[in-house]
Amino acid sequence: MPVIEFTKMHGIGNDFIVIDAYTKEPPHGDLVELAKKLNDRKFGVGGDGVILIMRGDSAPFRMRMLNPDGSEAEMCGNGIRCVARYVKERGLTDQSVIPIETGAGLLQLGLCEGSSVRVNMGKARTNRGAIPMTGPTDEEAIGFEIKAAGQSFIGTAVSMGNPHVVIFVNDAEAVPLADWGSAIEMHAMFPNRTNVHFVQVVSTERLIQRTWERGAGATLACGTGACALLVAAFLNGHTGRQATVQLPGGELEIEYEENGTVFMTGPAEFVFDGVWETN
């Protein structure tokens, strides 16, 4: 019976089934159904996404990430840190700075001490057309109203190559995440759906994040979301350009440079290797 070799990894609790399609043949058949089966936490391996490490067109490596519902994400901040550590420690590269292609473009990653990886996440964009969301494409998506789940929210939308909506709240823990998050994810304002983040401002240097991920639901961490919320916090006058973001699974250090580029630093960990028998 054919098998798929995989490695389970996580970035502060955001966990992935990583498949080496760089040195081995990529999985055959329907990837959507494969992602649904592998990500299932009761009948599969269990994860927030399946990551394929592949050969790139303009860079040595390319990352593809499939959500638990089978949809493909343009990018995943915690996932790409796992890819960087995998290709380095499994001997696929000897470079200290690793270029990786994603659906959001080419990103540069550097391994720090221990398990930490620093990622140049590229430039954040806040115009409606970049998110994408309805309305004038050049209009900045800062401080707009969202009506969902019987509530009225004030949101700021940020694209980190994938869509995010950031909503500031007094108490992140008190948010009914599944109710509010799912309603906003599917709102007609966002034609490609959106990731949703509820953020509590602790200080000008510390934020608390809870996330409802597009296609995955509640997760312990979202790296691109942490980048988006610092951008939103800065634009709304809550923080400076650098802050620690506390997520349920751990912490990330985020920097937002004056030219719009965002850097993210955080850990990537190996869990175990395994094989999946295909039918």
Buried (B, 14 or more C-beta within 10 A) or exposed (E): EEEBEBBBBBBBBBBBBBBBBBEEEBBEEEBBEBBBBBBEEEEBBBBBBBBBBBEBEEBBBBBBBBBBEBBBBBBBBBBBBBBBBBBBEBEBBEEEEBBBBBBBEBBBBBBEEEBBBBBBBBBBBBBBBBBBBEBEEEEBBBEBEBEBBEEEBEBBBBBBBBBBBBBBBEEBEEBEBEBBBBBBBBBEBBEEBBBBBBBBBBEBEBBBBBBBBBBBBBBBBBBBBBBBBBBBBBBBEBBEBBBBBBBBBBBBBBBBEEEEEBBBBBBBBBBEEEEBEEE
